[in-house]
Amino acid sequence: MENNIGWWLTKRAFLMPELEAYVDGDGGERLTFAELNARANRTANAFRAAGIEKGERVALLLMNSPEFVELFFALGKIGAVVVPLNWRLVADELEFILKDSGATRLVFDDDFVDTVAELHGRGDKTDIRNWLQVANGEVAYFGTDYRAFRDAASDAEPEIGASDDDMVYIMYTSGTTGLPKGVVHTHNTCIWGCITIAASTYYRENDRFLSPLPMFHVGALTPITLNVYRGVTSVVMRSFDPVRVWELIDQEKITIGLAVPAMLTFMLQVPNIERYDFSQWRWCMSGAAPVPESLIEACAEIGIEVHQIYGLTESCGPAALIDPENALKRIGSTGKAFFHTDVRIVAPDGTDCPPDVPGEVLVAGPHIMREYWNRPEATAETIVDGWLHTGDVARMDADGFITIEDRIKDMVISGGENVYPAEIEKVLQTHPDIVEAGVIGQPSEKWGESPFAVVVKGDEALTEADVLNFCRGKLAGFKQPKGAVFVEALPRNPSGKILKRVLRDQFPGPAPV
């Protein structure tokens, strides 16, 4: 047995060759495990023939696609390292990641030809020397046709080229508080990430998993890898569309899936969803941002069970998950630590907090990242004695159920009191005319900092006074927003987290008196 993530696809294709592995939710392409593995083998053998070396980094600037999946498993088999690129980034941001990672090859699709042409024109600003295009038409003048490159090779199983603590991918964090850092995951951490989710979730035989998140995000890449391990069909959306989600749930008989809270919110806004059959949809994990209780209740009213999950890129996904029995009974909690995971809530001095007292979340387990790429100091600050310091604030009750409060860096200190923006956001989201809200701190001459609400309104008649009045009596005085402003949409990263640094730049204050 090979301790290699790419070998998982080899083994699944041997065990269940005819089972559907991948369904393209937009283009309709369908691949069995045998077909997907054959394509991965061709890709692996093509790269081997092109002289790729163990540990060499290959960047992927691709929308969700079968090519992304085959590349991930192919490069894993032969010991190369995937660098998934956030396709929402501009050329300058991509240049930083490409240079920082030392990627020498880039695979991109038609959507990003202009951006890649700009990067190509910058010469040695990156280390990219091979430019492979997944093309449906003409190939860029500087590019090589990826499919022709792949299909010229044999589909024989390549020799496994990596295992254990060898790198699988470097996934760059979204940079909500600064420049992105490359999270290094190995074959071991990826394997344990999947095993711990498999031991803690509620999969069944013949499940069909809907994946609308971008694959450059751990919330998509880890579940799709797990689906290979479990023999589950992945129905993947090229990009999220709330109407298309309902169509796929109906047409593809989706039984389980994962969606961030913002996606669920948009799905519930689709008119006449009763026209779709979603009776077989058992559960949907949701996380990457706090899941509003009102959203969980709204989903429950139409028979959708939401399992709140808490995880991080640095943990390969898993940290804590609510079980079906407690999803509504303990609404708002993200549950207990996953099976192969330990979670602590600690005070600033490093001691464990008593039950229900907020503190920083620490996570440990065999699925924790190896390091931040080229950032030894950041690694040493983040992983201490085997514990990953998350920067998130939570409280744990006496039974071990965890409730996430906020990011430490987003906490507002007003008059010496700690104010967690997520608590105010939770109140604001219960207002019938508020679609979503983000709360930041603004400098205050009187209080040091004061909360300030940035709101997306659902009714044009909503005023700042309405927002502030709504909070009175629902929050302590020091937690009351001192002002509010309206925007068309809140800035978010790909995992659905509100980009608070962007809001702070847009609305620097000072806070209203």
N, C-alpha and C positions, 0 to 999 in steps of 0.2 A: 504493500500500500504506500502510495506517495503522499507526503505531507505537503501538497501543492494545490493551490486553489484551482488552477486550470485542470488538474487531474479530475476534479469533481465532475466536470462536464464529460470527460472521457468515460468515467464510471457510470454516470446517469444514462449516457447514450448506449452503453452496453446493456444496462438493466432494462431500460424502457425506450428502445429506439424509435418506436412509432408514436409515442405520446407527444402532443403538442408542447413545445417548449416556449415558443415566442409567437405572439400575435401582434402585428403592427396595427394599432387601433385606428390609424388614419389611412395608410396605404393598403391595408388588407393582406399584406404578405404574412404567410404562415410557415413556420419552420418546426419540424419535429426535433427531438433531441439529437437524433442521428444526423439530420441535415445541419443543424447548428454546429455540432461537433466537427463535421466534415469541413465546414467553412472555416472554423477556428483553426483546424489543422493546416488547411491551405495557407491561411494567413501566417501561421507560425513558421511553416516551411519556407514561405516567401521571404520573410524577414531573416531567417537563418541564412538563406542563399544570398541575401543582400549584405551579409556580414555583420548583422547586429550582435552585440556582445552582452553577456550577462551584466545586469545592473544599468544598462543604457536606458535613458529616459525617452519615452515616446509620448508626445502631447496629443490629446484628442480635442479638437474643436468641432464637435458634432452635435446635432440635435439627437434626441432619442431615436435609436434606429437599431436594426439587427447588426449593422456594422460595428456600432459601439460595443455591443455585447460580445460579438465574435473576437474583436480586438482585445478586449479585456481578458478573456480566457486564453486566447492565443499567446499574448505577450506574457501572461502568467505562467503558461506551460514552459516557455523557453527561458524564463528568468529575466526578461526585460521588465521595465517599470512604467506603468501608465501614469500620465499626468493629465487628469481630466480638467478641461478649461471651462470656466463659466462663460457661456456665449453671450451673456449680457454685458460683458466688459468691453471697453474700448481698446484701441490698439496700444496705447501707452500702458494700460494696466496689464494687458496680455504680455507685452514686452517684458515687464518686470518679472512676471511669473516664469516665462520661458527662460529668461536669463538666470533667475534665481535657482530654478530647478536643474539647469544645465541640459535641458531637452535638446536632442540632436535631430529628431524627426518629428514632423507634424502631419497629422491626418485631419483633414477638414472637409466639409461638404459645401455644396453650392451656395448655401445661405451666407457664407462668410468669405466669399472670394475677394470682395473689395477690402475687407479688413486684413486678410492674409496677404493680399498684394501690397498693402501698405507696410506690413511687417517685413515682407520679402525685400522691399525697396530700402529698408534701413540697414541692410548688409550685416555687419558683425555686431549689431546691437543685440542679436540673439545668437545662439549656437546652432540653430536649425540649418541643416544641410540637405535634407530630403523632405520634399513637399508632396504629399500624397492626397489627391482629391477624390472624394466619393462623388462622382459626377454623373448627372443624368443627361448631360449634353456635352458641350465643348469643354475641354480641360484647359485651365489657365496656362498661359505660355511658360510659366515657371514650374508647373506641376506635373506629376505623374498620375496616370489613371489608377486609382486604388484597386478597383475590381479586376482590371487586367493584370495588375501586379499579383493579386491574390490568386486568381484563377489559373495562372500559368504554373502554379506549384501543385505538388502532390497532396492528397488528403490523408496520407499515411500518418499514423501517430508520431509526432516528433519526440525525440528524447527529452525527458523532463530536465529542465535546466536550473531549477531553484527549489528551495524548500525551507521549512522552519522559519528562521529569523531573517531570511532574505526579503528584500523589499518587494511588494506587489504594486503599490501605488503611492504617490504623493498628492494628497488632496489639499488644495489651498483653502483656508478658512475665509469666510466672507468679508472679513475686515470691517466689522461693525465699529471697531474702536481704533482702527489704524491700518497700516499695511498688512496684507494677508500673510499668514505663515503657512508653510507647507507641512501638513500632518503626514508623517510616514507610517504606513501600515505594512505589515509583513504577512507572509503566508500564515504564520501562527495566529497573529491577531485577527486576521480576516476569518480564518476557520473558527476560532473561538467566538468571534462576534456572531457568526451564523448559528453555531451550536447553542449559544446561550439564548438566542431568540427562539430557536426551535424548541428548547426545553421549557420555555416560558409562555408561549403563545398557543393559539387554539386552531391549528391547522387540521384539516381532514384530507383523507384520500380524495383525489379528483377535484381539489380546490382550484379556483381560477382567480388569480390575484391581479387587481387593477393597479397600475403604476403610472400616475400622472406627473410625478415630480421629475425634474431633469436629472439625468444620470451622472452629471458632474457633482451631484449632491449625495452624501452618504445615505440619506433617506430613500433613495432609489437604488443605488448600487448594491448596498448590503441586502435588501430584500430580494432583489433579482438573483443575487448569488445564492441566497438561502433557498429560493425557489428551485434552483438546480439541485441543491442538496436534498430537498424534500420531494422532488419530482412533481412540482406544481407548475401550472401554465402561467406565464407572465403575459398579461395583456397590457401593452405599453402605448401610451399616448406620445406622439411626437412633441406636442406641447399642450398645455392645459386649456380646455374649453368646456365650460360648465354644462352646456347642452349636450355636447358630444359624450361627456361622462355618463349621463343618464342613458343615452342611446347604447353605449357599450355595455353598461350594467345589464340592460334589457337583452340586447342582441347576443352578447357573449356569455350570458348567464354567470356574471361575476358573483363570487361568493364572499371574497375578502379583499382588503386593500389598505392603502395608506394615503392620507391626504392631509395637508396642513390646514389649520383652522380657517385661513382666508379662503381656501378652495371650497371647504364645506359651506362657508357663508355664501359664496357665489352660487353654489349648487342649489341651495335652498331658495335663492331668489329667482330661479328659473320657473316661469309660469307653467301651471298645469302638469306638475311632475307625476300626478296620478295616472297619466296616460302611459307611463313606462312601467314595466314589470320589474320590480326590484325585490320581490318577495324572497328570493333565494340569497340575498345579500345579508350574510350573518353579522359581520362586524367590519368596522373601519378603524384602524389605528390613526391617531392624530396627535401631532406634537410639533416640535421645532419652535413653537411659541405657545404661551399659555392658552388653553382651550376655554373660552368663556362658558360658564355654567349654562347661560341662556342658550348657547349653541348646542350643547349636549342635550338639553331638554327639548329643543326644537327638533333635533334629529330623532330623539326617543319617541316623540309624538307621532312620527310617521314610520316607526318601527326599525330605525337604524341604530344599532348599538355602537357607540363611540368608546373606544378604549384609549384613554389618554396615555401617551408614551413620553418619556423624558430620555433624551440621549444627546450625544455630541459627536461631531466628527472625530474628536480625539478618542472616543470610546468605540469607534467603528459602528456607532449607532446606539447600542443598548445601555441603559442605566436603570430605569425604573418603568414599570407598566402596571396599570390597573387591571384587575381581573374582571370577568363579566359579572360576577355576583355583586361586586362593589362599585361598578361603573356609575350607577345612579345612587346607590346607598351612600357612597362617600364622594358624591359629585364634587369636582374641583381638585381632587387628589390625583396625582399621577401614579399612585399605587406603591408597591414595594419594589425593592431591588430585584433585577432579573436573577435567574437561577445561579449562574456562574459569576455573579457580580456582588460586590459589597459597597454599601453607601453609608457614609457618616455625615452628620451635620455638626460643624465645629464652630466654636467661638474664635475671635481674633487671636487668642493665645494658644489655639490648637487643641483645646480640650473639647470633649463632646458636649453638645448642648443638651440640657434636659428636654423631655418631651414638650412639644409645642412652642419651643423657643427658637426663633429664626437664627440661622447661621449659614456659613458657606457649605455648599455641597462638595464632598470629596467622594471620588469613585475609584474602585480598584477591581481588578480582574484580569484574566489572561488576554482580554481583547483590547486593552488600553494601548494606545499608540506607542511606537518605539521611541519617537523623538519628534521635535520640530526640525525640519531640514535646515542644516547650516545655522541653527540657532541654539547653541549649547546653553547659553545663559537662560533663554526663555524656557528651554526644556527643564533645566534645573529648578527654575521657579515654579513650574507647573506640576512636575512629578516629583514628589518628596516622599521618600521612604515607600515607594510603590503606590502612593495615593495621588490621583489626578485632582488638582485643585481647579474646580470648574469656573469659579468667578460668579456662580449663581447662588442666590439666597433662597433657602427653603426651610421648612420646619417639618419635623417628623413626630408623629404621635406615638403613644406608648405601644401601639400595635405594629409600628413600622411603616405606616402609610405616610407618604411624602407629599407635601404640597409646595410647589414652586412659588416663590414670592416675586423675585425679580433678579436682574443682574446687579452685582455689587456696584459696578461703575455707573449704573443708571439710578441708583438710590439718591434721593434728595434729602439733605439734612437741613431741616427748617427749625430754627430756634433751638437747636440741639437735639431735636427729635428725628429719628429715622422715618422717612416716608418712602414707601415702595410704590412707584408709579403704577405697577400692575394692579394694585388694590383700587386705585382711583379709576383706572381704565375699566375694571370689572363693573364698577358702579355706573360709569358713563354708558357702557354697552347695554345696560338695561333700559335706557331711554328709548322709547319707540321711534323717535325721529333721528337717532344717531346710528349711522351705519358702522362706523368704527372710530376709535379714538386712540391717540398716543399722548402720554403725559411726560413732560421733561421738567427739569429744574431751571429756573432763571435766577440770576443774581438779585438779591434783595438787600437793600441798605439796612432794613430793620431786622430781618430774620436770617440773613446769610444766603438762603435760597428759599424760593417759594415754588410750589407746583404750578404748571401752566399747561392747559389742555389744547391739543391740536385735533380738530374734529372734522370728520366727513359727515355731512348732514344728509338725511334722507328726505327732509322737508325744507324747502327754501325759506319757509316762514320762521325757522328756528333761529334764535338770537343768542348772543353771548350771555345775556342776562338769564335766558331760559336754562342754559347749560349750568351756570353757576348756582342758580336757585335750586336746580334739580339735586345738586350735591349736598345742599344744606340739610342737616338732620340725618344724612346717610353716612357722613364721615366726620371724624373729629375736626375741630376748628383748624388745627395745624396742618391737616391733610387737604383742606379745601383748596381747589384751584383758585388762584388769584386773578386769572384771566383766561380767555379762550379765543381761538382763532379758527377760521374755517378754511379747509383746503379741498381740492377735488379728489385727491388720493394720498394715502400715506406712503412714504418711501419704504420699500421692504427689500430684504435680500432674498435670494432664491428659495430659502427655506421658510419664508414667511415672517421672519422676525422684522419688527419695525426698526428702521435705521435711526436710532435716537441721535447719533452724532450729526446726521443730516438735518434733523429737526432743530438741534441746538444751533447749528450754523445758520439756519433760516430764521430762527426766532431767538436771537441771543439775549433779548431783554434790554434793560432791567425789568424785573417783575413789577406789575402795577402795584401801587401802594394800597 
